[in-house]
Amino acid sequence: MKLKPRAYVIDDDPAVIGALASLISVIGFDVETFTSAEAFLEAYEAGGPACLVLDLRLPGMSGLELQKELAKRGSRLPIVFITGHGEENAAAEARKLGAVGFLEKPFQTQELFDNIQKAVAIDDENA
């Protein structure tokens, strides 16, 4: 039996978290939400097809810092970044470090779905 895919969503804005969780659940994913990178690191356990939908700017540890920390820990969890700030340097660095996607708010729902599906497919292949 195949496990239901999971999306972890990290954003410091509760309204964004709620909207993303509702959207992502529509495509059949389990969704876990966090308001900080630190909270995610405390709770995260690898397993099953999954991806991380990650805000670039967070209080405390930033999205890029979390991406680097996960890599340091040997995690291959695919990441789709979202940001309200068009930051070309950050986008380039995130992609260089292996991010699957980098979406600027506001983004199209289908663009989010496509990036999440791609990320989970990559995670499934790496399992």
Contacts in CASP RR format, 6 or more apart in sequence:
PFRMAT RR
TARGET T0000
AUTHOR 0000-0000-0000
METHOD contacts of the structure
MODEL  1
MKLKPRAYVIDDDPAVIGALASLISVIGFDVETFTSAEAFLEAYEAGGPA
CLVLDLRLPGMSGLELQKELAKRGSRLPIVFITGHGEENAAAEARKLGAV
GFLEKPFQTQELFDNIQKAVAIDDENA
3 47 0 8 1.000
3 48 0 8 1.000
3 49 0 8 1.000
4 28 0 8 1.000
4 29 0 8 1.000
4 30 0 8 1.000
5 28 0 8 1.000
5 29 0 8 1.000
5 30 0 8 1.000
5 48 0 8 1.000
5 49 0 8 1.000
5 50 0 8 1.000
5 51 0 8 1.000
5 120 0 8 1.000
6 29 0 8 1.000
6 30 0 8 1.000
6 31 0 8 1.000
6 32 0 8 1.000
6 48 0 8 1.000
6 49 0 8 1.000
6 50 0 8 1.000
6 51 0 8 1.000
7 24 0 8 1.000
7 29 0 8 1.000
7 30 0 8 1.000
7 31 0 8 1.000
7 32 0 8 1.000
7 50 0 8 1.000
7 51 0 8 1.000
7 52 0 8 1.000
7 53 0 8 1.000
7 116 0 8 1.000
7 120 0 8 1.000
8 31 0 8 1.000
8 32 0 8 1.000
8 33 0 8 1.000
8 34 0 8 1.000
8 40 0 8 1.000
8 44 0 8 1.000
8 50 0 8 1.000
8 51 0 8 1.000
8 52 0 8 1.000
8 53 0 8 1.000
8 77 0 8 1.000
9 17 0 8 1.000
9 20 0 8 1.000
9 21 0 8 1.000
9 24 0 8 1.000
9 31 0 8 1.000
9 32 0 8 1.000
9 33 0 8 1.000
9 34 0 8 1.000
9 52 0 8 1.000
9 53 0 8 1.000
10 33 0 8 1.000
10 34 0 8 1.000
10 35 0 8 1.000
10 36 0 8 1.000
10 37 0 8 1.000
10 40 0 8 1.000
10 52 0 8 1.000
10 53 0 8 1.000
10 54 0 8 1.000
10 55 0 8 1.000
10 58 0 8 1.000
10 63 0 8 1.000
10 66 0 8 1.000
11 17 0 8 1.000
11 20 0 8 1.000
11 33 0 8 1.000
11 35 0 8 1.000
11 55 0 8 1.000
11 58 0 8 1.000
11 82 0 8 1.000
12 35 0 8 1.000
12 36 0 8 1.000
12 55 0 8 1.000
12 57 0 8 1.000
12 58 0 8 1.000
12 59 0 8 1.000
13 55 0 8 1.000
14 35 0 8 1.000
16 55 0 8 1.000
17 33 0 8 1.000
17 35 0 8 1.000
18 33 0 8 1.000
20 31 0 8 1.000
20 33 0 8 1.000
20 53 0 8 1.000
20 82 0 8 1.000
20 112 0 8 1.000
21 31 0 8 1.000
21 33 0 8 1.000
23 109 0 8 1.000
23 112 0 8 1.000
23 113 0 8 1.000
24 31 0 8 1.000
24 53 0 8 1.000
24 112 0 8 1.000
24 116 0 8 1.000
25 31 0 8 1.000
27 113 0 8 1.000
27 116 0 8 1.000
27 117 0 8 1.000
29 116 0 8 1.000
29 120 0 8 1.000
32 43 0 8 1.000
34 40 0 8 1.000
34 43 0 8 1.000
36 58 0 8 1.000
36 59 0 8 1.000
36 60 0 8 1.000
36 61 0 8 1.000
37 54 0 8 1.000
37 58 0 8 1.000
37 60 0 8 1.000
37 61 0 8 1.000
37 62 0 8 1.000
37 63 0 8 1.000
37 65 0 8 1.000
37 66 0 8 1.000
37 69 0 8 1.000
38 60 0 8 1.000
38 61 0 8 1.000
40 52 0 8 1.000
40 66 0 8 1.000
41 66 0 8 1.000
41 69 0 8 1.000
44 77 0 8 1.000
46 75 0 8 1.000
46 77 0 8 1.000
47 127 0 8 1.000
48 123 0 8 1.000
48 127 0 8 1.000
49 120 0 8 1.000
49 123 0 8 1.000
49 124 0 8 1.000
49 127 0 8 1.000
50 77 0 8 1.000
50 120 0 8 1.000
50 123 0 8 1.000
51 77 0 8 1.000
51 78 0 8 1.000
51 79 0 8 1.000
51 80 0 8 1.000
51 100 0 8 1.000
51 116 0 8 1.000
51 119 0 8 1.000
51 120 0 8 1.000
51 123 0 8 1.000
52 70 0 8 1.000
52 77 0 8 1.000
52 78 0 8 1.000
52 79 0 8 1.000
52 80 0 8 1.000
52 119 0 8 1.000
53 79 0 8 1.000
53 80 0 8 1.000
53 82 0 8 1.000
53 112 0 8 1.000
53 116 0 8 1.000
54 63 0 8 1.000
54 66 0 8 1.000
54 67 0 8 1.000
54 79 0 8 1.000
54 80 0 8 1.000
54 81 0 8 1.000
54 82 0 8 1.000
55 63 0 8 1.000
55 81 0 8 1.000
55 82 0 8 1.000
55 83 0 8 1.000
56 62 0 8 1.000
56 63 0 8 1.000
56 64 0 8 1.000
56 81 0 8 1.000
56 82 0 8 1.000
56 83 0 8 1.000
56 84 0 8 1.000
56 85 0 8 1.000
56 87 0 8 1.000
56 90 0 8 1.000
56 94 0 8 1.000
57 63 0 8 1.000
57 83 0 8 1.000
57 84 0 8 1.000
57 85 0 8 1.000
58 66 0 8 1.000
61 69 0 8 1.000
63 81 0 8 1.000
64 90 0 8 1.000
64 93 0 8 1.000
64 94 0 8 1.000
64 97 0 8 1.000
67 79 0 8 1.000
67 94 0 8 1.000
67 97 0 8 1.000
67 98 0 8 1.000
67 99 0 8 1.000
68 97 0 8 1.000
70 77 0 8 1.000
70 79 0 8 1.000
71 97 0 8 1.000
76 123 0 8 1.000
76 126 0 8 1.000
77 123 0 8 1.000
78 100 0 8 1.000
78 118 0 8 1.000
78 119 0 8 1.000
78 120 0 8 1.000
78 122 0 8 1.000
78 123 0 8 1.000
79 94 0 8 1.000
79 98 0 8 1.000
79 99 0 8 1.000
79 100 0 8 1.000
79 101 0 8 1.000
79 119 0 8 1.000
80 99 0 8 1.000
80 100 0 8 1.000
80 101 0 8 1.000
80 102 0 8 1.000
80 103 0 8 1.000
80 112 0 8 1.000
80 115 0 8 1.000
80 116 0 8 1.000
80 119 0 8 1.000
81 91 0 8 1.000
81 94 0 8 1.000
81 99 0 8 1.000
81 101 0 8 1.000
81 102 0 8 1.000
81 103 0 8 1.000
82 103 0 8 1.000
82 104 0 8 1.000
82 105 0 8 1.000
82 107 0 8 1.000
82 112 0 8 1.000
83 90 0 8 1.000
83 91 0 8 1.000
83 102 0 8 1.000
83 103 0 8 1.000
83 104 0 8 1.000
83 105 0 8 1.000
84 104 0 8 1.000
84 105 0 8 1.000
85 104 0 8 1.000
86 104 0 8 1.000
91 102 0 8 1.000
94 101 0 8 1.000
94 102 0 8 1.000
95 101 0 8 1.000
95 102 0 8 1.000
100 115 0 8 1.000
100 118 0 8 1.000
100 119 0 8 1.000
100 122 0 8 1.000
101 115 0 8 1.000
101 118 0 8 1.000
101 119 0 8 1.000
103 111 0 8 1.000
103 112 0 8 1.000
103 115 0 8 1.000
END
